[in-house]
Amino acid sequence: MKCPHTAAQAGGTVVIDPMVRDLDGETARLRGAGPLARIDLLGVPALAVTRHADARRLLMDPRLVKDLGAWSRWRSGEVTHAWPLIGMIDAGRSMFTVDGDEHRRLRAKTSQALTPRRLEAIRPAVERFTAELLDALEEGGGDGAVVDLKAVFAQPLPMRVVGMLMGVDPAENAMLTRQYKKFFSMLTPQDERLALLADLDVFYAGLVREKTARPADDLTSALILADEGGEPLTEEEVIGNLKAMVAAGHETTIGLILNAVRALLAHPGQLRKVLDGEVSWEAVIEETLRWDTPTTHLLMRFATEDIEVGDDVVPEGEGVVVSYRAVGRDTGQHGPDADAFDVTRPAPVRHMAFGHGPHICPGAALSRLEAGIALPALFARFPRLRLAVPDDGLRRLPVMTQNDLEAFPVLLDA
Ligand code: STR
């Protein structure tokens, strides 16, 4: 007999802290609560997958779907738009929210545009943005002044890149950065979050109108145009994909860049090996993705029937979160030292920071390209870069799903 309450009795419910006061403690508690941890997301119960092998299997399981209509707590009215995390799930019809054949149709053009080969065309632009932002950093941090590596470098770079790719006017980058910061912060009242999402929808609808009238060489225009003989995406689908790209493309890569810098500064011996060329930047990027992954929890999938996980069961209708931070620290996958940052782990580090299965991150190669340019350029320009505060003085933003620092004050020591 499978008992759906085994894990609850063994490990209790892990309450996910909206203020993110102790992320490592919380991750350890999640792992301690078993492969299918009972969690509480602002009063809403859900199940969290905490092991690499289970996540890998479940992300391929067609009985777990993105359709909000499959969530019993939504159907019953227990969860409504008043729940602050609903925007992570109810994000419009797009490749992020649809499964099966329709998902393949919604995703095709985006994944084709983001292959490593196609992305080589934008490498020079990413290098130029990086050089410009390093100049801005030098300006801000001249004469030994403290400068915020997040605000001046790690945040604007991915926004510029994804904005260019989608054909967004660069003059809008500051607005988008401000709106997404507000969207993700748990300090934002829910009525304000819903209002800003509505404003963003108006903005994206305007962009789609503009690209319909004057198609340009960008992914938004490509999404609008029908392939020969192909089914074109509807306006709602184009907008859904566009906002998913902008939100995902700028938020997650900030984390990758900053977390890699943070890990290297906290492990000077490993930084030395990288700067001496003994260890590749690729190894730094992959180990950062595993150890300090930008996505803490990915919301949410729903079980269309009972699904067994080990000795436990996801009941039909229940919501499932993949806790990527816990998955990245899985000793079953990464060995007893999974909690240690170690760029010398034998390659390849088989982490799952980009997910797995049909929804695997279509932007993975883009984020690797950005980090692969930004990190070596940063340390080449400022080899004595250091934190201006102790590492444990870096504060996290109150964001439940993403691994986000408030700021990253550094001294360039140029
Ligand atoms: C934010 C709000 C929105 O308008 C659209 C989306 C869809 C894509 C989501 C994004 C969300 C939140 C961050 C996500 C992204 C896909 C990848 C990214 C979940 C809900 C990750 O953090 C992995």
Boltz pocket constraint, residues with backbone or C-beta under 6 A from the ligand:
constraints:
  - pocket:
      binder: B
      contacts: [[A, 87], [A, 88], [A, 89], [A, 91], [A, 96], [A, 240], [A, 243], [A, 244], [A, 245], [A, 247], [A, 248], [A, 251], [A, 252], [A, 294], [A, 295], [A, 297], [A, 298], [A, 299], [A, 353], [A, 401], [A, 402]]
      max_distance: 6.0
